[in-house]
Amino acid sequence: MFPTDYPFAPPAIKMHTPSGRFQPSTRLCLSISDFHPKSYNPAWEVSTILIGLLSFMTSEEMTTGSVSATEQERKRFAQLSRWSNSTGRGTLNNGKTAQKGNIKAGDGGAKFKEEWPELDAENWKIMKDGRIDPKTGFAIPEPGAAAVCAPGMGLTRPSGSQAIAGTVRDGGAVVVGDGSWLRRNKFLVAGAVIFIYVAIARILGEGSK
């Protein structure tokens, strides 16, 4: 989202589709975004900003707006982005796309279909073959089969993977962590490390007097 005084001011960067790397519809804290206007360079072109975003997306660095997920979970949410794009996150009107509008507000996938018709047709084929409900993104179980609990293109949660806690932000699911003890208690661990460091420093300091 470019401000009126671009390129003299940085853009805000959001990704509206689920990816397992970024929280949908959430401003990303990057050196190339409006989170850090002092580090922004007006000489940067749009292509430079996109390359920077791609570089961050393929890294493991954490920042505001990013999430932690396993490789299998990210693949599943990347598949879920097909449903999100072509249905406007399930905002279809009687199974049909609504009038062209803002993707963020939910236009039933009309804007995506107009701009990328080939990709839209591919997405719908994949959803049809995978028996995906266009309204929810959940797999429709075969008659007599047990219901599939995990959302997204008919893929179940990988064996050994932690369940994903989620909340809805502008219609998109937010993935939260991988559930490991270290991630849940990272601030406690950091505090303990600092305390031990200070204690050792004081002991050594008193011993040298």
Backbone torsions as a table, in degrees:
resi	resn	phi	psi	omega
1	MET	NA	110.1	-174.2
2	PHE	-93.4	132.6	178.4
3	PRO	-73.3	167.1	-177.5
4	THR	-65.0	-26.8	-179.1
5	ASP	-96.4	15.6	172.3
6	TYR	-62.8	140.3	13.2
7	PRO	-92.8	13.6	-178.3
8	PHE	-85.3	-4.6	174.7
9	ALA	-136.3	145.1	-175.5
10	PRO	-75.1	156.3	176.9
11	PRO	-82.7	159.4	168.0
12	ALA	-88.4	141.0	-176.2
13	ILE	-119.8	124.9	174.9
14	LYS	-135.2	152.3	169.4
15	MET	-121.5	121.8	-172.4
16	HIS	-86.9	-16.5	-179.0
17	THR	-97.4	149.1	178.7
18	PRO	-69.1	139.7	-178.5
19	SER	-137.6	-16.6	-173.6
20	GLY	82.4	-3.5	178.2
21	ARG	-112.0	-36.8	-179.4
22	PHE	-126.4	149.4	174.0
23	GLN	-73.2	128.1	-179.8
24	PRO	-59.5	139.1	174.8
25	SER	56.7	37.7	-179.8
26	THR	-126.6	132.2	179.6
27	ARG	-61.6	133.5	-178.0
28	LEU	-95.7	134.4	177.9
29	CYS	-88.2	97.5	-179.6
30	LEU	-132.5	158.1	178.9
31	SER	-67.2	-16.5	-179.8
32	ILE	-98.4	4.0	-177.0
33	SER	-111.2	178.8	-177.6
34	ASP	-72.5	-1.6	173.8
35	PHE	-68.5	-29.1	-176.6
36	HIS	-131.1	70.8	-177.2
37	PRO	-61.9	-27.3	-178.4
38	LYS	-72.5	-25.5	-180.0
39	SER	-90.3	-5.5	-177.7
40	TYR	-76.9	141.7	179.3
41	ASN	-114.2	117.9	-178.8
42	PRO	-59.6	-17.7	-179.9
43	ALA	-76.9	-12.4	179.7
44	TRP	-68.6	128.8	177.1
45	GLU	-86.5	170.5	179.1
46	VAL	-59.0	-39.7	-179.9
47	SER	-62.5	-36.2	178.5
48	THR	-64.4	-41.9	179.7
49	ILE	-65.0	-41.6	-179.6
50	LEU	-66.9	-38.4	177.7
51	ILE	-64.9	-39.8	177.4
52	GLY	-63.2	-39.9	178.4
53	LEU	-66.1	-42.0	178.2
54	LEU	-62.5	-41.3	179.2
55	SER	-61.6	-41.9	179.5
56	PHE	-69.5	-35.9	-177.7
57	MET	-64.6	-31.7	-177.7
58	THR	-92.5	4.0	178.2
59	SER	-100.1	-179.2	178.0
60	GLU	-109.7	7.0	-178.2
61	GLU	-65.7	139.0	-178.9
62	MET	-104.5	144.8	177.8
63	THR	-158.4	177.0	177.1
64	THR	-60.4	126.4	-179.6
65	GLY	97.9	-11.9	178.0
66	SER	-95.6	163.4	178.9
67	VAL	-133.9	162.5	177.1
68	SER	-106.7	129.3	179.8
69	ALA	-153.0	155.8	177.2
70	THR	-73.9	165.4	179.3
71	GLU	-60.5	-39.4	179.9
72	GLN	-66.1	-39.7	178.4
73	GLU	-66.8	-38.1	178.6
74	ARG	-65.7	-38.5	177.6
75	LYS	-63.7	-39.5	-179.7
76	ARG	-65.9	-41.8	179.7
77	PHE	-73.3	-28.1	173.5
78	ALA	-64.1	-38.6	175.2
79	GLN	-66.0	-38.4	-180.0
80	LEU	-63.9	-25.4	178.9
81	SER	-64.9	-26.5	175.6
82	ARG	-61.6	-47.3	177.8
83	TRP	-61.5	-43.2	-177.1
84	SER	-61.5	-44.0	-178.2
85	ASN	-68.3	-46.5	-171.7
86	SER	-84.0	-9.5	178.1
87	THR	-120.8	1.8	-175.8
88	GLY	60.6	40.4	-176.5
89	ARG	61.3	40.3	174.8
90	GLY	82.5	15.0	-178.1
91	THR	-92.1	45.7	178.1
92	LEU	-79.6	152.3	177.4
93	ASN	-109.1	102.7	-177.1
94	ASN	57.5	39.2	177.1
95	GLY	80.2	2.9	-179.7
96	LYS	-119.5	155.8	179.0
97	THR	-70.6	146.4	178.4
98	ALA	-80.3	-174.6	177.3
99	GLN	-66.6	156.5	-179.2
100	LYS	-57.7	134.0	-179.6
101	GLY	-158.1	-154.3	-178.0
102	ASN	-88.6	127.5	-178.7
103	ILE	-58.7	-39.4	-178.9
104	LYS	-59.7	-40.7	-177.0
105	ALA	-75.1	-18.1	179.9
106	GLY	94.5	93.4	-176.3
107	ASP	-110.5	18.0	179.9
108	GLY	71.0	14.4	179.4
109	GLY	84.8	9.6	-176.1
110	ALA	-63.5	-43.7	-177.8
111	LYS	-67.1	-41.9	178.9
112	PHE	-62.5	-42.7	-179.6
113	LYS	-63.1	-37.8	-179.5
114	GLU	-68.9	-39.4	-175.2
115	GLU	-86.1	-31.4	-178.7
116	TRP	-133.6	68.4	-175.3
117	PRO	-61.4	-36.7	-179.1
118	GLU	-67.0	-44.0	178.9
119	LEU	-65.9	-37.4	179.0
120	ASP	-62.7	-44.2	179.1
121	ALA	-63.2	-38.5	178.2
122	GLU	-65.0	-41.1	179.1
123	ASN	-62.3	-43.9	-178.7
124	TRP	-65.8	-35.3	177.5
125	LYS	-64.9	-43.4	179.6
126	ILE	-64.1	-40.9	178.7
127	MET	-66.1	-38.5	179.4
128	LYS	-66.7	-46.7	-179.9
129	ASP	-64.1	-32.4	-179.3
130	GLY	-90.9	4.9	179.9
131	ARG	54.0	51.9	-179.6
132	ILE	-94.1	130.6	176.8
133	ASP	-72.8	117.1	-178.2
134	PRO	-60.8	-23.8	-178.2
135	LYS	-79.0	-34.7	-172.2
136	THR	-115.6	-24.5	-174.4
137	GLY	83.9	0.6	178.4
138	PHE	-87.7	150.0	175.8
139	ALA	-71.9	136.1	175.5
140	ILE	-84.8	118.9	-176.9
141	PRO	-66.6	148.4	173.6
142	GLU	-62.0	149.7	178.9
143	PRO	-54.7	125.7	179.0
144	GLY	86.3	-6.1	-179.0
145	ALA	-91.3	158.8	178.0
146	ALA	-69.0	147.0	-178.9
147	ALA	-67.6	144.7	177.1
148	VAL	-88.7	124.0	-174.4
149	CYS	-83.2	-32.0	-173.5
150	ALA	-84.1	136.4	178.9
151	PRO	-78.0	157.4	167.0
152	GLY	104.3	96.0	167.7
153	MET	54.3	29.6	173.5
154	GLY	74.2	13.4	-178.7
155	LEU	-95.9	129.9	177.3
156	THR	-83.1	164.8	-179.6
157	ARG	-66.9	130.5	-177.9
158	PRO	-58.3	147.5	178.5
159	SER	-61.6	129.8	179.2
160	GLY	87.5	-8.5	-179.5
161	SER	-81.3	147.2	178.0
162	GLN	-77.3	148.1	174.8
163	ALA	-63.6	146.2	-176.6
164	ILE	-98.0	120.6	174.5
165	ALA	-78.7	142.1	-176.4
166	GLY	-141.1	154.7	170.4
167	THR	-136.4	166.2	-176.8
168	VAL	-105.5	129.0	177.9
169	ARG	-128.3	113.2	-176.6
170	ASP	51.1	36.1	175.5
171	GLY	88.1	0.8	-178.7
172	GLY	-112.3	147.2	179.7
173	ALA	-79.8	134.3	178.6
174	VAL	-101.2	123.9	179.2
175	VAL	-86.9	135.7	-178.7
176	VAL	-122.5	107.9	169.0
177	GLY	56.6	177.4	176.8
178	ASP	-109.2	5.8	172.4
179	GLY	80.5	4.4	-177.9
180	SER	-70.8	153.0	-178.8
181	TRP	-61.5	-41.0	-177.5
182	LEU	-62.9	-40.7	179.9
183	ARG	-68.9	-37.4	-178.9
184	ARG	-70.3	-26.7	-175.3
185	ASN	-118.9	29.5	-174.4
186	LYS	-63.5	-35.3	-179.9
187	PHE	-71.3	-36.1	176.5
188	LEU	-64.1	-42.9	179.1
189	VAL	-64.4	-42.8	179.8
190	ALA	-62.5	-40.7	178.4
191	GLY	-64.2	-40.4	179.3
192	ALA	-64.4	-41.0	179.2
193	VAL	-62.9	-43.6	179.4
194	ILE	-63.9	-42.5	-179.8
195	PHE	-61.2	-46.1	179.9
196	ILE	-63.2	-40.3	179.8
197	TYR	-62.3	-46.2	-179.7
198	VAL	-63.9	-41.2	-179.7
199	ALA	-62.5	-44.4	179.3
200	ILE	-64.9	-39.8	179.4
201	ALA	-62.4	-39.9	178.7
202	ARG	-67.7	-41.2	179.1
203	ILE	-62.1	-46.1	179.7
204	LEU	-65.5	-37.4	179.6
205	GLY	-65.8	-40.8	178.8
206	GLU	-69.4	-32.5	-179.0
207	GLY	-71.2	-24.5	-178.5
208	SER	-86.4	-7.6	-179.9
209	LYS	-78.1	NA	NA
